[in-house]
């Protein structure tokens, strides 16, 4: 298991368009992935799960991966979230 924290700095949060891109990125990895916000966990391979998670600007979330490519998956997802801007 590998995990890393990242803050959502995009002023509009993780809404439909960036969430769709995040799903596509996440689906390219074999590892089981989670985005954790407090006691809530979202599956970044599911657009519905991501949108229901309410990932707002200013939140610090944890991206967790378990599997063969967990390190690469978590790092790339965190970089994607960190680079979001609109």
Rosetta constraint file for C-alpha pairs under 8 A:
AtomPair CA 1 CA 64 HARMONIC 7.12 0.50
AtomPair CA 1 CA 65 HARMONIC 5.72 0.50
AtomPair CA 1 CA 66 HARMONIC 4.56 0.50
AtomPair CA 1 CA 67 HARMONIC 7.12 0.50
AtomPair CA 1 CA 70 HARMONIC 6.92 0.50
AtomPair CA 2 CA 64 HARMONIC 5.82 0.50
AtomPair CA 2 CA 65 HARMONIC 5.40 0.50
AtomPair CA 2 CA 66 HARMONIC 6.57 0.50
AtomPair CA 2 CA 70 HARMONIC 6.16 0.50
AtomPair CA 2 CA 71 HARMONIC 5.97 0.50
AtomPair CA 2 CA 74 HARMONIC 7.25 0.50
AtomPair CA 3 CA 62 HARMONIC 6.57 0.50
AtomPair CA 3 CA 63 HARMONIC 5.45 0.50
AtomPair CA 3 CA 64 HARMONIC 4.19 0.50
AtomPair CA 3 CA 65 HARMONIC 6.23 0.50
AtomPair CA 3 CA 71 HARMONIC 7.98 0.50
AtomPair CA 3 CA 74 HARMONIC 6.61 0.50
AtomPair CA 4 CA 62 HARMONIC 5.53 0.50
AtomPair CA 4 CA 63 HARMONIC 5.44 0.50
AtomPair CA 4 CA 64 HARMONIC 6.66 0.50
AtomPair CA 4 CA 74 HARMONIC 6.94 0.50
AtomPair CA 4 CA 75 HARMONIC 7.70 0.50
AtomPair CA 4 CA 78 HARMONIC 7.52 0.50
AtomPair CA 5 CA 60 HARMONIC 6.52 0.50
AtomPair CA 5 CA 61 HARMONIC 5.53 0.50
AtomPair CA 5 CA 62 HARMONIC 4.32 0.50
AtomPair CA 5 CA 63 HARMONIC 6.23 0.50
AtomPair CA 5 CA 78 HARMONIC 7.67 0.50
AtomPair CA 6 CA 60 HARMONIC 5.51 0.50
AtomPair CA 6 CA 61 HARMONIC 5.57 0.50
AtomPair CA 6 CA 62 HARMONIC 6.40 0.50
AtomPair CA 6 CA 63 HARMONIC 7.59 0.50
AtomPair CA 6 CA 78 HARMONIC 6.02 0.50
AtomPair CA 6 CA 81 HARMONIC 7.45 0.50
AtomPair CA 6 CA 82 HARMONIC 6.81 0.50
AtomPair CA 7 CA 57 HARMONIC 7.90 0.50
AtomPair CA 7 CA 58 HARMONIC 6.17 0.50
AtomPair CA 7 CA 59 HARMONIC 5.57 0.50
AtomPair CA 7 CA 60 HARMONIC 4.08 0.50
AtomPair CA 7 CA 61 HARMONIC 6.17 0.50
AtomPair CA 7 CA 81 HARMONIC 7.84 0.50
AtomPair CA 7 CA 82 HARMONIC 6.86 0.50
AtomPair CA 8 CA 13 HARMONIC 6.45 0.50
AtomPair CA 8 CA 14 HARMONIC 7.72 0.50
AtomPair CA 8 CA 55 HARMONIC 7.60 0.50
AtomPair CA 8 CA 56 HARMONIC 6.91 0.50
AtomPair CA 8 CA 57 HARMONIC 5.08 0.50
AtomPair CA 8 CA 58 HARMONIC 5.36 0.50
AtomPair CA 8 CA 59 HARMONIC 5.55 0.50
AtomPair CA 8 CA 60 HARMONIC 6.33 0.50
AtomPair CA 8 CA 61 HARMONIC 7.61 0.50
AtomPair CA 8 CA 81 HARMONIC 6.39 0.50
AtomPair CA 8 CA 82 HARMONIC 6.48 0.50
AtomPair CA 9 CA 13 HARMONIC 7.24 0.50
AtomPair CA 9 CA 57 HARMONIC 5.46 0.50
AtomPair CA 9 CA 58 HARMONIC 5.77 0.50
AtomPair CA 9 CA 59 HARMONIC 7.99 0.50
AtomPair CA 9 CA 81 HARMONIC 7.98 0.50
AtomPair CA 9 CA 82 HARMONIC 6.65 0.50
AtomPair CA 9 CA 84 HARMONIC 7.29 0.50
AtomPair CA 9 CA 85 HARMONIC 7.65 0.50
AtomPair CA 10 CA 14 HARMONIC 7.46 0.50
AtomPair CA 10 CA 57 HARMONIC 5.88 0.50
AtomPair CA 10 CA 82 HARMONIC 7.86 0.50
AtomPair CA 10 CA 84 HARMONIC 5.42 0.50
AtomPair CA 10 CA 85 HARMONIC 4.89 0.50
AtomPair CA 10 CA 86 HARMONIC 6.73 0.50
AtomPair CA 11 CA 57 HARMONIC 5.56 0.50
AtomPair CA 11 CA 85 HARMONIC 7.14 0.50
AtomPair CA 11 CA 86 HARMONIC 7.19 0.50
AtomPair CA 12 CA 56 HARMONIC 7.18 0.50
AtomPair CA 12 CA 57 HARMONIC 6.33 0.50
AtomPair CA 12 CA 86 HARMONIC 7.35 0.50
AtomPair CA 13 CA 55 HARMONIC 5.99 0.50
AtomPair CA 13 CA 56 HARMONIC 4.43 0.50
AtomPair CA 13 CA 57 HARMONIC 4.52 0.50
AtomPair CA 14 CA 18 HARMONIC 5.91 0.50
AtomPair CA 14 CA 19 HARMONIC 5.76 0.50
AtomPair CA 14 CA 51 HARMONIC 7.61 0.50
AtomPair CA 14 CA 54 HARMONIC 7.81 0.50
AtomPair CA 14 CA 55 HARMONIC 5.56 0.50
AtomPair CA 14 CA 56 HARMONIC 6.46 0.50
AtomPair CA 14 CA 57 HARMONIC 7.73 0.50
AtomPair CA 15 CA 19 HARMONIC 5.80 0.50
AtomPair CA 15 CA 51 HARMONIC 6.65 0.50
AtomPair CA 15 CA 55 HARMONIC 7.86 0.50
AtomPair CA 16 CA 20 HARMONIC 6.02 0.50
AtomPair CA 16 CA 47 HARMONIC 7.92 0.50
AtomPair CA 16 CA 51 HARMONIC 6.94 0.50
AtomPair CA 17 CA 21 HARMONIC 6.60 0.50
AtomPair CA 18 CA 22 HARMONIC 6.08 0.50
AtomPair CA 18 CA 84 HARMONIC 7.71 0.50
AtomPair CA 19 CA 23 HARMONIC 6.17 0.50
AtomPair CA 19 CA 47 HARMONIC 6.42 0.50
AtomPair CA 19 CA 50 HARMONIC 6.64 0.50
AtomPair CA 19 CA 51 HARMONIC 7.23 0.50
AtomPair CA 20 CA 24 HARMONIC 6.44 0.50
AtomPair CA 20 CA 47 HARMONIC 6.29 0.50
AtomPair CA 21 CA 25 HARMONIC 6.26 0.50
AtomPair CA 22 CA 26 HARMONIC 6.01 0.50
AtomPair CA 22 CA 44 HARMONIC 6.80 0.50
AtomPair CA 22 CA 45 HARMONIC 7.80 0.50
AtomPair CA 22 CA 77 HARMONIC 7.30 0.50
AtomPair CA 22 CA 80 HARMONIC 7.56 0.50
AtomPair CA 23 CA 27 HARMONIC 6.03 0.50
AtomPair CA 23 CA 44 HARMONIC 5.55 0.50
AtomPair CA 23 CA 45 HARMONIC 4.73 0.50
AtomPair CA 23 CA 46 HARMONIC 6.28 0.50
AtomPair CA 23 CA 47 HARMONIC 6.33 0.50
AtomPair CA 24 CA 28 HARMONIC 6.73 0.50
AtomPair CA 24 CA 45 HARMONIC 7.36 0.50
AtomPair CA 25 CA 29 HARMONIC 7.62 0.50
AtomPair CA 25 CA 77 HARMONIC 7.43 0.50
AtomPair CA 26 CA 33 HARMONIC 7.74 0.50
AtomPair CA 26 CA 44 HARMONIC 6.10 0.50
AtomPair CA 26 CA 45 HARMONIC 5.53 0.50
AtomPair CA 26 CA 73 HARMONIC 7.20 0.50
AtomPair CA 26 CA 77 HARMONIC 7.22 0.50
AtomPair CA 27 CA 45 HARMONIC 5.61 0.50
AtomPair CA 29 CA 69 HARMONIC 6.69 0.50
AtomPair CA 29 CA 73 HARMONIC 6.22 0.50
AtomPair CA 30 CA 67 HARMONIC 6.83 0.50
AtomPair CA 30 CA 68 HARMONIC 6.89 0.50
AtomPair CA 30 CA 69 HARMONIC 6.55 0.50
AtomPair CA 31 CA 65 HARMONIC 6.04 0.50
AtomPair CA 31 CA 66 HARMONIC 5.35 0.50
AtomPair CA 31 CA 67 HARMONIC 4.21 0.50
AtomPair CA 31 CA 68 HARMONIC 6.08 0.50
AtomPair CA 31 CA 69 HARMONIC 5.87 0.50
AtomPair CA 31 CA 70 HARMONIC 5.56 0.50
AtomPair CA 31 CA 73 HARMONIC 7.43 0.50
AtomPair CA 32 CA 65 HARMONIC 5.64 0.50
AtomPair CA 32 CA 66 HARMONIC 5.24 0.50
AtomPair CA 32 CA 67 HARMONIC 6.28 0.50
AtomPair CA 32 CA 70 HARMONIC 7.85 0.50
AtomPair CA 33 CA 43 HARMONIC 6.36 0.50
AtomPair CA 33 CA 44 HARMONIC 6.59 0.50
AtomPair CA 33 CA 45 HARMONIC 7.72 0.50
AtomPair CA 33 CA 63 HARMONIC 7.32 0.50
AtomPair CA 33 CA 64 HARMONIC 5.65 0.50
AtomPair CA 33 CA 65 HARMONIC 4.49 0.50
AtomPair CA 33 CA 66 HARMONIC 6.56 0.50
AtomPair CA 33 CA 70 HARMONIC 7.95 0.50
AtomPair CA 33 CA 74 HARMONIC 7.94 0.50
AtomPair CA 34 CA 41 HARMONIC 6.16 0.50
AtomPair CA 34 CA 42 HARMONIC 5.60 0.50
AtomPair CA 34 CA 43 HARMONIC 5.04 0.50
AtomPair CA 34 CA 44 HARMONIC 6.22 0.50
AtomPair CA 34 CA 63 HARMONIC 5.82 0.50
AtomPair CA 34 CA 64 HARMONIC 5.14 0.50
AtomPair CA 34 CA 65 HARMONIC 6.50 0.50
AtomPair CA 35 CA 41 HARMONIC 5.56 0.50
AtomPair CA 35 CA 42 HARMONIC 5.05 0.50
AtomPair CA 35 CA 43 HARMONIC 6.38 0.50
AtomPair CA 35 CA 44 HARMONIC 6.55 0.50
AtomPair CA 35 CA 61 HARMONIC 6.68 0.50
AtomPair CA 35 CA 62 HARMONIC 5.69 0.50
AtomPair CA 35 CA 63 HARMONIC 4.62 0.50
AtomPair CA 35 CA 64 HARMONIC 6.36 0.50
AtomPair CA 36 CA 40 HARMONIC 5.73 0.50
AtomPair CA 36 CA 41 HARMONIC 4.36 0.50
AtomPair CA 36 CA 42 HARMONIC 6.32 0.50
AtomPair CA 36 CA 61 HARMONIC 5.65 0.50
AtomPair CA 36 CA 62 HARMONIC 4.99 0.50
AtomPair CA 36 CA 63 HARMONIC 6.33 0.50
AtomPair CA 36 CA 64 HARMONIC 7.61 0.50
AtomPair CA 37 CA 41 HARMONIC 6.24 0.50
AtomPair CA 37 CA 53 HARMONIC 7.75 0.50
AtomPair CA 37 CA 55 HARMONIC 7.81 0.50
AtomPair CA 37 CA 59 HARMONIC 7.84 0.50
AtomPair CA 37 CA 60 HARMONIC 7.40 0.50
AtomPair CA 37 CA 61 HARMONIC 5.10 0.50
AtomPair CA 37 CA 62 HARMONIC 6.72 0.50
AtomPair CA 38 CA 61 HARMONIC 7.66 0.50
AtomPair CA 40 CA 53 HARMONIC 7.23 0.50
AtomPair CA 41 CA 53 HARMONIC 7.49 0.50
AtomPair CA 42 CA 49 HARMONIC 5.28 0.50
AtomPair CA 42 CA 50 HARMONIC 5.67 0.50
AtomPair CA 42 CA 53 HARMONIC 6.16 0.50
AtomPair CA 43 CA 49 HARMONIC 5.69 0.50
AtomPair CA 43 CA 50 HARMONIC 6.50 0.50
AtomPair CA 44 CA 49 HARMONIC 7.13 0.50
AtomPair CA 44 CA 50 HARMONIC 6.01 0.50
AtomPair CA 46 CA 50 HARMONIC 6.32 0.50
AtomPair CA 47 CA 51 HARMONIC 6.14 0.50
AtomPair CA 48 CA 52 HARMONIC 6.03 0.50
AtomPair CA 49 CA 53 HARMONIC 6.26 0.50
AtomPair CA 50 CA 54 HARMONIC 7.42 0.50
AtomPair CA 50 CA 55 HARMONIC 7.59 0.50
AtomPair CA 51 CA 55 HARMONIC 7.48 0.50
AtomPair CA 55 CA 59 HARMONIC 6.97 0.50
AtomPair CA 63 CA 74 HARMONIC 6.03 0.50
AtomPair CA 63 CA 77 HARMONIC 7.59 0.50
AtomPair CA 63 CA 78 HARMONIC 7.04 0.50
AtomPair CA 64 CA 70 HARMONIC 7.93 0.50
AtomPair CA 64 CA 74 HARMONIC 6.39 0.50
AtomPair CA 65 CA 70 HARMONIC 4.73 0.50
AtomPair CA 65 CA 71 HARMONIC 7.19 0.50
AtomPair CA 65 CA 73 HARMONIC 7.02 0.50
AtomPair CA 65 CA 74 HARMONIC 6.08 0.50
AtomPair CA 66 CA 70 HARMONIC 5.35 0.50
AtomPair CA 69 CA 73 HARMONIC 6.06 0.50
AtomPair CA 70 CA 74 HARMONIC 6.03 0.50
AtomPair CA 71 CA 75 HARMONIC 6.14 0.50
AtomPair CA 72 CA 76 HARMONIC 6.05 0.50
AtomPair CA 73 CA 77 HARMONIC 6.09 0.50
AtomPair CA 74 CA 78 HARMONIC 6.05 0.50
AtomPair CA 75 CA 79 HARMONIC 6.10 0.50
AtomPair CA 76 CA 80 HARMONIC 6.07 0.50
AtomPair CA 77 CA 81 HARMONIC 6.23 0.50
AtomPair CA 78 CA 82 HARMONIC 5.99 0.50
AtomPair CA 79 CA 83 HARMONIC 6.04 0.50
AtomPair CA 80 CA 84 HARMONIC 6.38 0.50
